[in-house]
Each structure stands twice: as C-alpha cells, then as structure tokens.
Amino acid sequence: MSMTITEKILARASGKRNVKAGDIVTAEVDLAMIQDALGPIVYKQFRELGVLLWDREKVFPVIDHSCLPGSMENAGTVHETVKFAEDYQIPNLYNMQGVSHQIIVEEGKILPGQVAVGTDSHTCTYGALGAFSTGIGSTEMCAVLVQGRLWFKVPETMKIHVTGVLPEHVMSKDVILKLLSQIGANGATYKALEFTGDTIENMSMDSRFTICNMAIEAGAKNGIIRPDEKTEEYLKSCGIKEADFSELYSDTDAEYESCIEINAAELAPQVAVPYSPANSVDVTEVEGTKLDQIIIGACTNGRLEDIQAAAEIIGGRKIPHAFKCFIVPASNKVYAKASEKGYLQTLAEAGCIIVNPGCGGCGIQMPMIAGERCLGTHNRNFKGRMGSPDSMVYLGSPETAAASALTGRITDPRCI
Amino acid sequence: MLQTKVRYKVLEKLGDHIDTDVMTPGKYLTSYDPEYLGSICLCDLEPDFPSKMAQGGILIAGKNFGCGSSRETAPIALKAAGTKMVIAEEFARIFYRNALNIGLPCVICKKISENTDVKDELEVDLETGRIRNLTKGTIMEGTPIPEDLRAQLSAGGLMAYLKIKLEEGAEKEDEHSV
C-alpha cells in the first residue's frame, strides 16, 4: 500500500504494516519535551498519580519561557521544573540553555522517523528532520509520562511543492508566510504539511526548521520534510553517527489531500500584519510603517544563519538611538558560534541589544505598551501576545527585521 | 456519569480564529489556579466574559476556535469561568484535545453561528451530535464525540480516567499475585 512519509512513521510507531489518513492509531513516543510554561500542570498531576515515569531517558524538561525568570512566579516555575527532574532522576534537563526546539534538534535528541510530542505548539519544528512531531497539552503529556504512547488520528497530507531559486534577500520565512496567507490560519487544520521541491531540497537545515516551525500557524498537526544528505550532514554535526532513513519518503503514488505549488522565484519579502500570522503581504505594501522595536530570534528564526543574515545587513551601521533591536540567539550553542564568528560583536557595536538565549520577546520578556509596534522574526502576532492588546506585532524574516532595525520603520531588505 | 443529552443556555457568541493567547494571555499567567484563570479569561477581548458565563452555559464560536499555543490554561479558564460546553464551527486540534482532556465537552457544528443567538436554549446529544435549539424550534447536526472520549469525559477528564485505568490495572495485578 502506498503511504506518505507521515503515514509510514505512524505505521511503524503503532506496530502496523499500513495506515491511512483517518485511521486512529496508538503510537509509541520516542521523545517527550516539556517546556516550563506548561510544565507545572504536568508535574503536579503526575506526582498525584504516584507512578513511575515510563522512560526517564526520553523525557526532556526545558526551561525556556521563564528565561530569564524576571518574576517570583516564574522563579517558582523554574524551581518546580528542576525539582521534578531531580525527584524523577531525569538526566536531560535544560535549564535556560535556549529555546526547547533548538536544543532538541541541535543536541541530536530526535532522529528521522521518530515520534516526538511536546507541550508546545511549535514542537512541529522537528519535522524538518523527517520526524513526526506535534504539540500537545499538559494533561495529555501526563498520560504520555505514564504510558509512553498516545493516540493520533492519521492526518491527511497536503503537499506544498516549492520550486525555483529564492531571489536575493528572500528567505525561507517568506516562503512559509506566503503559504500561510494563501491557505489561511486554518488552511491545514488536522492535516500534515509536507514540503517538497527543489527550493526545499536546496535549503539549509536552519531554513527548513523555520518552515516546519510555522506549520502550526495553518493549524497543521505536523510539518515534514523528507530527510536527505543535508539532514545526514546536520545530524553528524550534532554527534549522530548513524541514522537510517532510506525508507523515509512518500511513495510516488501516495495519496495527498491536495497539492499547492509555490514559485519561489516570484516571491518578495513578506510581512504578516496584526493580528494573524496568516495576514502576510509583500513588504512593499507596509513599507515605512513606524516601529518601536525589533526582535531577531525565537524558535522560528534565532539560528546561526538568521543571526548571520542580520549581522551582514546591520554590520558597520548604527541602530537609531531611540530604537530597540533585540537579538535573541536560539541557544547557547548558537550564541557561542555567533560569537566565534564575530556576528555578536558586529551587532553589539551597531547598538543591538544582545539577549540571553531563550524564548525572549515571543513570550513576555519584551512587552509593549498601547500603540507600540514591533517587527519580529517569531511566529505569532496575536492580539496582546506581546503586552498591551493595543500594541501591534508584525512578522518577517531576519533580513527584513535587520533592514527595518536600521531605519526604525518597516523596510524592504532589497533596498538596503 | 456524563449525561448523553445536556441542556444549557447560550451565554456568549464569539467569531473566528479566537486564539489561546487571548483566552489566557501570557502576561497574566502568574498562577495555574482555575479560579484565577477563569477570572482573567478573554479579558483583552471580552472583559465581561466571566460575568456573562457565571451562571453556567454554552459558548458558541466560529472557525479555528482555540488556534495557536498549546497552553492548557485556555480550556481550564473557559471551564472555570462557567463554560459547560463549547460548540464551534471548527476547532484547532490541540485545543480540542486539551478541552476534552480536562473535561470540557466540545462539539463541532458548521451551522452553529448562523442559526444560534445568545440566550437560545440548546439541547445537545453528545452521542449523536444532534443539537436542538429549543428556543427557535430548529435542529442542527453536529459531529458526535467519539465513544472513547465520551467515556473519558464521563470520568471527568483524562486524569480521572487514567486513575481509574491504573487502579483497574493494579487490581488485575493483585488478582494475579493471589
């Protein structure tokens, strides 16, 4: 029977030869990530059950939202997370070392073909490595900690076929923002988004993570990219010597719910305007909009490639005095590499504010008052997401954010 | 036991794409106490929401209800504010699972918004998905809640269900040891 890559992974994980979209399966979980904002509910409920963890090696508590804590309440959350890891002897605790999703992939904790769940909707990021990964809530995570498995409805797959060479100053972020504007914030609800085509094949892993990270913004269950030589190379750089993914591809006659074609060569830099990530327009339509702050970072775009792109645009210039441009490396590893390559120095000299790795402003760390506007490289611009419900968040690529940081207004990176 | 058929008044009607951030904004997430979460529920969007829902009733909404963050505080807050059931044209998947897991029934009904007003009294059959609007004398067909999930709801949510299952498992082990 022909299957998509997502169907193949769920079939293996549920011990079946074949599954098809619509089937309900119970899949064994390979990795359970718990971030600090949803963790306390998981931990409290799990303690109440009084049972053992199903597999402490597969559980990954990460402190990234309360990072830096900045309040007594968040300090309490950090304490609870650390205490849980200690009490249950969980070896893989990451305490303020970066955004959970970046840590999981760069530490080589998830492999192609595996099943990952996380108490964060952007857990779909790991699909860029050819894994099935999706976000769940706290109570469901508690059940995973007990049983090590979870039920799933096998999703229908939408194929997103991207071809052509991306024009200069157009990034993978622009591809996913464009797709979101085409299919809408519920365009892929309950479905798998499978990204194919030469544009995707030619993309770096950093770029691919950005694409899969935002699959949830269309309501998708998971985003996925077929693993290839680039995946293998990436895994090697993360210390994984062997990963067999020879069977991990969608069969040529696999059934797709639909297929959407995107011509990368025609894309302009995109900006998603308030209050939905699916509200993107060509940057030229909002050029000149006055801003109060920029954030370059988050699990969407806080990787080395993103910081490099920012440094190349901002280097040798100055951020306006009244303006704030926050740089939030996605992890300590990214921070160290960006430092080694001189990007952080370049950005600091230009007047950027280099912040500790973590969720940063995509959470609650860089709030805005009524009437203020931010352009960020993160993934959500919902009303009140970053402070006052009357503040506004615009989403764009690192290049668009960097270009805008130099002027204090939304700026087309092709014109810098 | 959860009644298969339930009857409540519609107390609030919301539009499309109501995200979980706006249900429980991150900036106010200083406690996980349900009562507190209920008090801040939807405060940036509908400040009167908790007082409107206080008597206990149905919330109806449009497409993609509960999109965005996987935060479980969102359905906890809705429930604590008095929401007995959400009927929406469409749910975002993480929210749907979270809501059923904490014992808040969710029913999908494509025509709910166009055929229902605040103050209408509805009788909802969770087994068949049929919704009777007793005020207007109309019938709408919704998507039934699958049997397994109804059993879970009936127990009061996934945790309560899991406790029952664990106890059953322990009892079985005891039998074997005898």
Chai-1 contact restraints between the chains, C-beta under 6 A:
chainA,res_idxA,chainB,res_idxB,connection_type,confidence,min_distance_angstrom,max_distance_angstrom,comment,restraint_id
A,P40,B,Y32,contact,1.0,0.0,6.0,A-B,restraint_1
A,I41,B,Y32,contact,1.0,0.0,6.0,A-B,restraint_2
A,I41,B,E72,contact,1.0,0.0,6.0,A-B,restraint_3
A,Q45,B,M159,contact,1.0,0.0,6.0,A-B,restraint_4
A,E73,B,T30,contact,1.0,0.0,6.0,A-B,restraint_5
A,D120,B,S70,contact,1.0,0.0,6.0,A-B,restraint_6
A,S121,B,S69,contact,1.0,0.0,6.0,A-B,restraint_7
A,S121,B,S70,contact,1.0,0.0,6.0,A-B,restraint_8
A,S121,B,I94,contact,1.0,0.0,6.0,A-B,restraint_9
A,G135,B,S70,contact,1.0,0.0,6.0,A-B,restraint_10
A,G135,B,I94,contact,1.0,0.0,6.0,A-B,restraint_11
A,G137,B,S70,contact,1.0,0.0,6.0,A-B,restraint_12
A,G137,B,E72,contact,1.0,0.0,6.0,A-B,restraint_13
A,G137,B,N98,contact,1.0,0.0,6.0,A-B,restraint_14
A,S138,B,E72,contact,1.0,0.0,6.0,A-B,restraint_15
A,T139,B,N101,contact,1.0,0.0,6.0,A-B,restraint_16
A,T139,B,I102,contact,1.0,0.0,6.0,A-B,restraint_17
A,T139,B,L158,contact,1.0,0.0,6.0,A-B,restraint_18
A,T139,B,M159,contact,1.0,0.0,6.0,A-B,restraint_19
A,E140,B,N101,contact,1.0,0.0,6.0,A-B,restraint_20
A,A143,B,L158,contact,1.0,0.0,6.0,A-B,restraint_21
A,A143,B,L162,contact,1.0,0.0,6.0,A-B,restraint_22
A,A185,B,H17,contact,1.0,0.0,6.0,A-B,restraint_23
A,A185,B,N64,contact,1.0,0.0,6.0,A-B,restraint_24
A,A185,B,C67,contact,1.0,0.0,6.0,A-B,restraint_25
A,N186,B,K63,contact,1.0,0.0,6.0,A-B,restraint_26
A,N186,B,N64,contact,1.0,0.0,6.0,A-B,restraint_27
A,Y190,B,R93,contact,1.0,0.0,6.0,A-B,restraint_28
A,G219,B,A92,contact,1.0,0.0,6.0,A-B,restraint_29
A,G363,B,G26,contact,1.0,0.0,6.0,A-B,restraint_30
A,I364,B,G26,contact,1.0,0.0,6.0,A-B,restraint_31
A,I364,B,K27,contact,1.0,0.0,6.0,A-B,restraint_32
A,F382,B,D19,contact,1.0,0.0,6.0,A-B,restraint_33
A,F382,B,D21,contact,1.0,0.0,6.0,A-B,restraint_34
A,K383,B,V22,contact,1.0,0.0,6.0,A-B,restraint_35
A,G384,B,P25,contact,1.0,0.0,6.0,A-B,restraint_36
A,G384,B,D44,contact,1.0,0.0,6.0,A-B,restraint_37
A,R385,B,D21,contact,1.0,0.0,6.0,A-B,restraint_38
A,P389,B,D44,contact,1.0,0.0,6.0,A-B,restraint_39
